[in-house]
Amino acid sequence: MELRAVPVVQTNPRPAGIEEADLVMTPDNGRTSGHVVLLGDSIFDNGAYVRAGEPDVVAQLRADLPAGWRASLAAIDGAVTADVARQLSSVPSDASHLVVSVGGNDALRASGVIEERLGSMAEALARLDGIREAFARAYEAMLAALLAAGKPAAVCTVYDPSYPDPRRQRLAVTALAAINDVILRLAIGRGLPVIDLRLVSNEPADYANPIEPSARGGEKIAASIASLVLNHDFAAGRTAVFR
């Protein structure tokens, strides 16, 4: 079995007070322009959750990208993994990079299992594994559609929620580990770069509510997206993890 090293690229989101000119970025493959399209769910389509007058993720991404670059939103609040194929049909022909963040709503639909009273640990793990397998099938189909678009692409893990109840938080984080394992395994298998949102959205101020990003959280997410599309060597076909 051939073992391949998977580089981990740790890129720090832009802190408050740091201007775009302070970010050192080299456009992908020497590009002087590009068009980044965001697909998936409300992690990107968070306009309904930020305070009035505050920017959403796509607006913050536009501010982070250099002159000559554009960003568009195809993600839709409430979308699940199976919906991304439909979103891909609306991607403009001049798109240069596709970035997907999806899976959180799939997990929410299956979240009832973590509250069920089951007879044994084995039974609970079996139920969780069934959810994982179903998600893996949906995510694999989504990746096939994404790659069929023939454009440089990246995916995101599902960030941990921010529930005030410690017990609910622990259960949610544990269940999401199975979902994120699927995302990482499938992305690595296809050599896709990944933004690990668990390392990006990691403070209470990053959340508008327990599961949606605030303007502050969106700022950090947008900075990670900009860093990925501008710095990653997509032609190499190797996975790198961004934060």
C-alpha atoms as one frame of an Amber mdcrd trajectory, in Angstrom:
protein
   0.000   0.000   0.000   1.394   3.382  -0.994   1.268   5.996   1.756   0.902
   9.613   0.733   1.605  12.528   3.003  -1.303  14.912   3.251  -0.022  18.437
   3.859  -1.837  20.489   6.465  -1.818  24.163   5.610  -2.617  26.255   8.652
  -3.744  29.683   7.547  -4.931  32.029  10.219  -8.118  33.972   9.524  -7.684
  37.726   9.369  -8.057  39.168  12.865 -10.060  42.325  13.420  -8.046  45.375
  12.489  -5.870  43.633   9.890  -6.379  45.065   6.424  -6.324  43.222   3.100
  -2.955  44.755   2.254  -1.469  42.934   5.239  -2.406  39.520   3.810   0.292
  37.857   1.725  -1.366  35.776  -0.967  -0.254  34.487  -4.341  -3.138  33.938
  -6.779  -3.684  30.325  -7.822  -1.470  29.457 -10.796  -0.583  33.114 -11.241
  -4.179  34.167 -11.846  -4.880  37.866 -11.808  -8.627  37.316 -11.796 -11.123
  34.652 -10.834 -14.721  33.978  -9.906 -15.378  31.986  -6.730 -18.822  30.410
  -6.397 -20.090  29.285  -2.983 -22.408  26.271  -2.829 -24.167  24.458  -0.011
 -26.240  25.725   2.896 -26.566  28.595   5.375 -22.933  28.420   6.442 -22.430
  30.475   3.282 -26.001  31.776   2.829 -26.098  33.430   6.244 -27.612  36.780
   5.321 -30.797  36.037   7.269 -28.847  35.505  10.499 -26.454  38.433  10.715
 -27.556  41.677  12.313 -29.061  44.390  10.150 -26.349  46.219   8.261 -23.737
  43.509   8.814 -22.230  41.671   5.819 -22.832  38.023   4.969 -20.126  35.548
   3.985 -20.153  36.274   0.249 -19.879  40.036   0.834 -16.946  39.456   3.173
 -15.296  37.165   0.633 -15.592  39.849  -2.042 -13.818  42.249   0.300 -11.024
  39.718   0.933 -10.325  38.862  -2.711  -7.872  40.980  -4.734  -8.954  43.371
  -7.465 -10.078  41.454 -10.535 -11.668  38.651  -8.506 -15.391  38.076  -7.978
 -17.522  35.937  -5.666 -21.076  34.663  -6.147 -23.522  32.832  -3.912 -25.284
  29.675  -5.121 -25.687  28.191  -1.621 -29.218  28.167  -0.200 -30.232  28.255
   3.443 -31.694  24.880   4.440 -30.021  22.882   1.673 -28.884  19.305   2.226
 -26.145  17.440   0.391 -28.467  16.170  -2.350 -29.395  19.776  -3.231 -25.895
  20.758  -4.343 -26.310  19.066  -7.744 -29.210  21.422  -8.481 -27.162  24.410
  -7.325 -24.398  23.391  -9.712 -26.772  23.883 -12.628 -26.862  27.611 -11.829
 -23.077  28.086 -11.647 -22.010  30.715 -14.199 -19.753  29.588 -17.022 -16.989
  31.967 -15.962 -16.662  30.415 -12.480 -13.022  29.647 -11.714 -13.391  27.956
  -8.283 -16.214  26.111  -6.522 -16.360  25.868  -2.724 -18.955  23.690  -0.971
 -20.085  23.719   2.651 -22.864  21.205   3.249 -23.800  18.413   5.633 -25.058
  20.267   8.674 -28.699  20.001   7.647 -28.261  16.308   6.844 -27.041  15.912
  10.417 -29.952  17.940  11.791 -32.460  15.711   9.999 -30.919  12.690  11.683
 -30.322  14.351  15.049 -33.220  12.582  16.745 -31.129   9.436  17.044 -28.847
  11.021  19.635 -31.793  11.571  21.962 -33.230   8.077  21.607 -33.105   5.694
  24.526 -31.484   2.574  23.139 -30.795  -0.713  24.822 -27.008  -0.759  24.502
 -23.962   1.116  23.309 -23.727  -1.330  20.412 -27.247  -0.449  19.314 -26.507
   3.273  19.519 -23.329   2.888  17.483 -25.180   0.816  14.900 -27.764   3.575
  14.491 -25.038   6.187  14.147 -23.243   4.045  11.587 -26.432   3.823   9.545
 -26.583   7.615   9.456 -22.926   7.755   8.452 -23.419   5.302   5.596 -26.438
   7.167   4.236 -24.559  10.451   4.391 -21.530   8.897   2.691 -23.675   7.828
  -0.269 -25.178  11.299  -0.600 -21.834  13.061  -0.229 -20.112  10.770  -2.726
 -22.823  11.548  -5.285 -22.434  15.259  -4.564 -18.671  15.084  -5.103 -19.175
  13.282  -8.406 -21.423  16.112  -9.597 -18.994  18.718  -8.269 -16.017  17.202
 -10.066 -18.051  16.764 -13.255 -18.268  20.560 -13.427 -14.582  20.487 -14.354
 -13.508  23.417 -12.192 -11.094  23.655  -9.244 -13.129  22.719  -6.171 -12.856
  22.603  -2.401 -15.085  21.396   0.431 -15.614  22.263   4.087 -16.179  20.170
   7.170 -19.242  20.874   9.325 -18.337  23.056  12.272 -19.306  22.156  15.804
 -22.469  23.892  17.027 -22.576  26.211  20.014 -25.376  24.877  22.187 -25.583
  26.410  25.670 -26.576  23.061  27.174 -23.317  21.109  27.765 -24.959  17.704
  27.353 -26.549  18.605  24.023 -23.267  20.123  22.855 -21.304  16.959  23.682
 -23.815  14.736  21.918 -23.879  16.938  18.823 -20.097  17.140  18.561 -19.811
  13.367  18.938 -22.409  12.702  16.248 -20.869  15.243  13.866 -17.531  13.477
  14.129 -19.009  10.673  12.014 -20.217  13.153   9.378 -16.867  14.937   9.259
 -15.010  11.651   8.976 -16.956  10.977   5.784 -16.183  14.429   4.370 -12.460
  14.133   5.074 -12.121  10.577   3.796 -13.927  11.307   0.533 -12.155  14.621
  -0.034  -8.731  13.090   0.582  -9.586  10.211  -1.745 -10.146  12.742  -4.536
  -7.272  15.056  -3.709  -9.557  17.970  -2.844  -8.500  20.761  -0.490 -10.556
  21.118   2.690 -11.407  23.992   5.009 -11.867  22.515   8.481 -14.532  24.844
   9.826 -14.225  23.255  13.270 -10.929  25.123  13.570 -12.313  28.333  12.072
 -15.561  28.811  13.973 -14.306  28.139  17.473 -15.497  31.048  19.620 -18.987
  32.005  20.901 -18.856  35.275  18.946 -18.618  33.266  15.712 -22.268  32.188
  16.053 -25.474  34.159  15.473 -27.341  31.258  17.104 -26.215  27.742  18.031
 -25.881  26.639  14.396 -25.536  29.705  12.138 -22.500  31.943  11.594 -22.510
  35.527  12.818 -20.835  38.350  10.905 -17.701  37.671  12.955 -17.845  33.971
  12.136 -18.510  34.793   8.492 -15.483  37.069   8.435 -13.276  34.187   9.528
 -14.891  31.768   7.071 -14.460  34.227   4.188 -10.792  34.761   5.060 -10.200
  30.996   4.983 -11.910  30.670   1.594  -9.847  33.518   0.144  -6.645  31.993
   1.471  -7.483  28.617  -0.024  -8.410  29.761  -3.531  -5.458  32.134  -3.744
  -2.784  29.858  -2.289  -3.681  26.241  -3.018  -2.069  24.475  -5.975  -5.165
  22.850  -7.471  -3.166  21.388 -10.354  -1.220  19.173  -7.937  -4.325  17.139
  -7.080  -3.298  16.817  -3.429  -5.355  17.465  -0.328  -4.413  20.336   1.957
  -6.358  21.309   5.047  -6.950  25.016   5.607  -8.171  26.794   8.704
